[in-house]
Structure formats: structure tokens, C-alpha cells
Amino acid sequence: MPSSRLRLAIVVGSIRAGRFGSVAARWLAGQAELRSDLQVDLIELAEARLPEVRLAEGDVRPQAVRDLSPWLASADAFVVVVPEHNRSFPASLKNAVDWYREEWQAKPVGFLCYGGPAGGLRAAEQLRQVFAALGSATIRETVSLPNHRTLFDADGQPVEAEAEAVSLDARRMFDELVWWGEALRNHRKSRPYVR
């Protein structure tokens, strides 16, 4: 077991009203909190209110961007909770990713994705390319929720028939995140490839 707990940031990528991502993220945070090797922060991009207009080189970052930065920077690993919209991920998530660079680098990223029959996997696959460009290490284990609205009850818990399967997927993802998180945390300060 690691000598200190890994700091995991669960990032809800959708900002739509009534988003399912918040329900899934709270459930996932509850699963992570059962572990002794993880410390969990839940980040709702809807509450961050990041601006959509990018700045010119050298301009001062807006306050909302500066406010979120320490939360991302202090994380050792991430799980991005992402819906699939039109076979991709939401613009709000791309905006959040693009405001930062060093905060994502040399850290593992896992996905809890959701959507129709494909379970959000197309969104997660596209995000793998985006995070690779930032120097993040996306992990293989993913929690995918196909036809997600039928998988959770009114209390935000998986329906009985699905509870064990999604909990097992979450444990596998956390196991892989912890392994990568520990390895990368130990070497992050010696990143010769960072520009």
C-alpha cells in the first residue's frame, strides 16, 4: 500500500441542467471513499464557470481559471465523468481541458462515461487523444454506463441487477489509477519532456 493516499479529482464534464454526470460522480466518489489509498475531490465544471473565450498570449488568466487551477494541480490522478453527445464529448469539457496544461501533465486519467447503447465510449476514446497531447496517461480500465438512465435508481445508486458489475468496474479502474498515480507522482518532478 502507498505510504500516503493518492489525491483523486473526479471532474464532472457536463454543465447541462439536470445532468446525470453529477449523480454518477457522487456514486463514484462514494466508491472511492471506501478505499484507504484514495482521497477524493469532486469538481463540477458547472460550478467553476470557466470563460469560453481564450486569451491572447501573456494575458492574465481570468479569476475562475485561477480558482480551479490549485484543485487540478494538487490532484495525483483524475477520473473524468463524461457524457457522449453526438458521438463526442461536450464543449464544456474541452474548454476546461484547454485552459490548463501543467495541471494535467504526468498524471493518470480514467473515465466514467455514459450515454446510449455505446455507453459513452466514443467520447472517452476521443478524450484519450486530447489528454495524450497534454502529457497525461489515460488508463485502460473504464466505467461505461450504456443507457445510463435505466442503470441508476432515484437515490443515485445502481439498480440491484447492475450494482455489482459497475462497482467491480470502478474498483478495477481505481486499482489501475492508483498504480499509475503512484508511479507518476514519484517521477513528476523530473519531467524532462515538459515544454
C-alpha positions in Angstrom: 0.0 0.0 0.0 1.3 3.5 -0.8 2.8 5.5 2.0 0.3 8.3 1.5 -3.1 8.5 -0.1 -3.4 9.4 -3.7 -5.4 12.6 -4.3 -8.1 11.8 -6.9 -10.1 14.6 -8.6 -13.4 13.4 -10.1 -14.3 16.0 -12.8 -17.9 16.3 -14.0 -17.5 17.3 -17.6 -21.1 18.3 -18.5 -22.6 21.6 -17.4 -26.2 20.9 -18.6 -29.0 21.4 -16.3 -30.2 18.1 -14.8 -27.0 16.3 -15.9 -26.7 12.7 -15.0 -22.9 13.2 -14.6 -23.4 14.6 -11.1 -25.3 11.5 -10.0 -22.7 9.2 -11.4 -19.8 11.3 -10.0 -21.3 11.3 -6.4 -21.7 7.5 -6.6 -18.2 7.1 -7.9 -16.8 9.4 -5.2 -18.6 7.2 -2.6 -16.9 4.1 -4.1 -13.5 5.8 -4.0 -14.0 6.9 -0.4 -14.4 3.2 0.7 -10.7 2.8 -0.2 -7.8 3.7 2.2 -5.5 4.7 -0.7 -7.6 7.5 -2.2 -8.5 11.0 -1.1 -11.3 12.4 -3.2 -12.2 15.8 -4.6 -15.3 16.3 -6.6 -15.1 19.1 -9.2 -18.3 20.3 -11.0 -17.4 22.3 -14.1 -20.8 23.8 -13.9 -19.8 25.5 -10.7 -16.4 26.5 -12.0 -18.0 28.8 -14.6 -14.9 28.9 -16.8 -15.0 31.5 -19.6 -15.3 30.3 -23.1 -13.1 32.9 -24.8 -9.4 32.1 -24.8 -6.9 34.9 -24.1 -4.0 36.2 -26.0 -0.5 35.0 -25.1 0.6 36.7 -21.9 -2.8 37.9 -20.8 -3.7 37.4 -17.1 -5.9 34.3 -16.6 -9.5 35.1 -15.5 -10.3 34.6 -11.8 -12.4 31.4 -12.5 -9.5 29.8 -14.2 -7.1 30.7 -11.4 -9.6 29.4 -8.8 -9.8 26.0 -10.3 -6.1 25.6 -11.0 -5.0 24.6 -7.5 -7.6 21.9 -7.3 -6.3 20.4 -10.6 -2.7 20.9 -9.8 -2.9 19.2 -6.4 -4.5 16.1 -7.9 -2.4 13.0 -8.4 -5.0 11.4 -10.7 -8.2 12.2 -12.4 -11.5 10.5 -13.3 -13.4 12.5 -16.0 -17.1 11.9 -15.9 -18.2 12.4 -19.5 -21.4 12.0 -21.5 -21.4 11.2 -25.1 -23.1 14.0 -27.2 -23.3 13.4 -30.9 -20.5 10.8 -30.8 -18.2 13.1 -28.9 -17.7 14.9 -25.6 -19.2 18.2 -24.5 -17.6 21.5 -25.4 -17.6 22.5 -21.7 -15.1 19.7 -21.0 -12.8 20.6 -24.0 -12.9 24.2 -22.7 -11.8 23.1 -19.2 -9.0 20.9 -20.6 -7.7 23.7 -22.8 -7.4 26.3 -20.1 -4.8 24.2 -18.3 -1.6 22.4 -19.3 0.8 21.7 -16.4 -2.1 20.7 -14.1 -2.8 17.7 -16.3 0.7 16.6 -17.1 2.3 13.4 -16.0 -0.9 12.3 -14.2 -3.2 9.3 -15.0 -6.7 9.9 -16.3 -9.6 7.4 -16.1 -13.1 7.8 -17.4 -16.6 7.2 -16.3 -18.6 7.6 -19.5 -22.2 7.3 -20.2 -24.7 7.6 -23.0 -26.9 5.5 -25.2 -26.1 2.0 -26.4 -22.4 2.8 -26.8 -22.2 3.9 -23.1 -20.1 7.0 -23.9 -17.1 5.0 -25.1 -16.8 7.1 -28.2 -16.4 10.3 -26.1 -13.8 8.6 -23.9 -11.8 7.4 -26.9 -11.7 11.0 -28.3 -10.6 12.3 -24.9 -7.7 9.9 -24.8 -6.2 11.7 -27.8 -6.7 15.1 -26.1 -5.1 14.1 -22.8 -2.2 12.4 -24.6 -1.4 15.7 -26.3 -1.1 17.2 -22.8 1.2 14.5 -21.5 -1.4 12.7 -19.4 -1.5 8.9 -19.2 -5.0 7.7 -19.9 -5.7 4.2 -18.4 -7.4 1.3 -20.0 -10.0 0.4 -17.3 -13.1 2.5 -17.8 -16.5 2.6 -16.2 -19.1 2.7 -19.1 -22.8 3.1 -18.5 -24.8 2.3 -21.6 -28.4 3.5 -21.5 -27.4 5.1 -18.2 -30.8 6.4 -17.1 -32.0 2.8 -16.6 -29.0 1.8 -14.5 -29.4 4.1 -11.5 -32.4 4.5 -9.2 -34.0 7.7 -7.8 -31.5 7.7 -4.9 -28.5 7.8 -7.3 -27.4 4.2 -6.7 -27.1 1.5 -9.4 -30.1 -0.7 -9.7 -29.7 -4.1 -8.0 -29.1 -6.0 -11.2 -26.2 -3.7 -12.2 -24.7 -2.8 -8.8 -22.0 -5.5 -8.6 -20.9 -5.1 -12.2 -20.4 -1.3 -12.1 -18.8 -1.5 -8.6 -16.3 -4.1 -10.0 -15.6 -1.8 -12.9 -14.9 1.1 -10.5 -12.6 -1.0 -8.3 -10.6 -2.1 -11.4 -10.3 1.5 -12.6 -9.2 2.7 -9.1 -6.6 -0.1 -8.9 -5.1 1.0 -12.2 -5.3 4.7 -11.3 -3.5 4.1 -8.0 -0.7 2.1 -9.7 -0.2 4.8 -12.4 -0.7 7.6 -9.9 2.0 6.3 -7.5 4.4 5.7 -10.3 3.9 9.1 -11.9 3.8 11.0 -8.6 7.2 9.6 -7.8 8.7 10.9 -11.1 6.7 14.0 -11.9 9.4 16.5 -10.7 11.9 15.0 -13.2 9.8 15.6 -16.3 12.5 16.4 -19.0 9.9 16.4 -21.8 7.8 19.2 -20.4 7.9 22.3 -22.6 
